[in-house]
Amino acid sequence: MARIEVSNEMVLFRDAIQHAWNKYFAGSDFSRFLELQEAFGKVEEGLFQAIVLWPHGVCDRSGQYRMGALNWLEIAFVEGISSGHAHFGTIKGDGNTYWEAEVEVKANEMPTCHFMEFFDWNPVGEVDYRMVRADVFKKNIQDSRDQRFKSALLRISECSFFLTV
């Protein structure tokens, strides 16, 4: 398996979905939000396939987008920075994620993160998607496998993205 940096493709993808949402979906009738979100999901999946997956010959993975963390799309802090920032979140019994205040995380202490989606605090209005939502994993001491730890929001400006093919 190869690990390919796809940071440029991910920024292009983020820009494309930001433009599509802000131009064609934001400001729509809120009572139709779930219907609009479903339609936008199809646009988003197509852009993900075309911009990120197609150049690397893995279009068959596009259906996994928005179905959970993508274990083949890892996020790491940009090389050369000593620390980055994260909001860690916990999913509560009501199914909602509750986010903690942003903290500084040393780059060499950042656990494995798998991409879920680009995130905006206001998903109904205009978005800027300055955050990346990821599932955070840590090694299970007994069998050395990655085990889901919690969710995180990371600043896109501090992230690099790596695709395993």
N, C-alpha and C positions, 0 to 999 in steps of 0.2 A: 504494500500500500504506500501511496505517495501522499505527502502533506504539502499542499500548494497554498501560498498566500493569495487570498482573494480580497484584500482590503479595498483596492480600487473598485472592483466590481460591486462590493457591498455598499460603498459610498454612492456609486451611480444608481444602484437599486434604491437606496434610501431617498436620493434626490427625485427619482422617478415616481415613487409612491407618494412622496410628500406633494409633488406637483399635482399628481392625479387627484389626490384627496382634496387638496385646497381649491383646485380649479373646478372639479366636477361633483364633489360630494359634500364638502363643508357648507354649512348654512342651509342645508336641506331641512325639510320638515322633521323635527325631532321625533314625532310620533311614528315615523317610518325608519327610525335609526337601525333597528335590527335587520330590516329588509335591505337598507342601504349598505350596512356592514357586510352582509352576505354577498351582495353584488360586488362591492369593493374587494372582498376576499378573492374573487375570481380574477379580477384585474391584477391584484397583488401577486397571486400565484403565477400568472402568466409572465409578469415582469421578472419575478425571481427566476423562473425557468430560463427566460431569454437572456438575462443579463449576467446571472451568476452561474447557473448550471450548464447551459448549452456550450459555452466555450471550453468546458472541461469534460464534455461527453457524458454527463450524468443527469440528463433531463428526466429520467425515470424517477428521480427523487422528489420532483416538484409536488407531488401529492402529499408529501409528509409535512410541507410547510403549514404552519399554524395548527399542527396536530400535537404539539409538544416540543420539547427541546430536541434539536437536531444533533445527534451524537457524532455526526460526521462534519459539523461546522463549529469549530472551536474558536473561542475568543481569548486573546491574551492581551496584556498591556503592551503598548507600543514599545518596541525595543529602545533602550536607552533611558527610559524614565525610571526613577527610583521608586515612585509610588503613584497610585491612581486613586480614584474615588468611586465609592459604591454605596448604594442604598440596598440593604438586605431586607428581604421580605419573608414573611411566613404565611402560609395558607392556613386560615382558621377553619373551624367547623362549619361556618356559613358559606365556605367556598371562595371567599374573598381573600386577596393578598393584602396584608398590612405591612406597609413600608416603614422602616426605621429611618432616623435621620442619616444624612450622608456622612460617611466616615472615610478616612484615608486608609488605604491598604498598601502595604509595601509590595512592590512588584514581585519580589522573590517569595512572598508568602501567599500570593494569590492562588487559590485552588483552581482546578480545571473548570472552565465555563463553556457551556454549549448554547449556541444562539437559539432564541425563541422568536423574537420579533423586535422591530424598532418600536419605541415607546414614546408617548406624549402624555403629559398629565391631563390634557383636555382633549379627549379623543373625538369630541363632537364638533368642535370648531376648527379653525385653522391650526395645523400642526407644524412642528419643526423637526420632530423626531431626533432630538439631540441625545436621547438615551437609547441604550440597547438593553432589552430584557433577556436574561440568561438564566439557565438553571446552573447552580453551583454544585460541584461534586467534590468529594474527598475520598481518598483511598481507604478502603476497608482494611484494617490492620490484619485481619485473619486471612483474607484471600487476595489482597492487593487489587481488588476490582474497584472501579469507581462506584460510589454510592451517592445518590442525590442527597444534598445537604439542605439547600434552601434556594430561593430565587434571589436575583440581584438585578439592579439597574446600574449600568455603567455608562460613563460619558463616552459618546462615540469618538470624540477627539482623542481619547486615550486608548482606543482599542485597535488591535490588528485582528484579522479574521483568517482562519486556515481551514481549507477544505481537504478532507481525506477522500482520496479516490482509489 
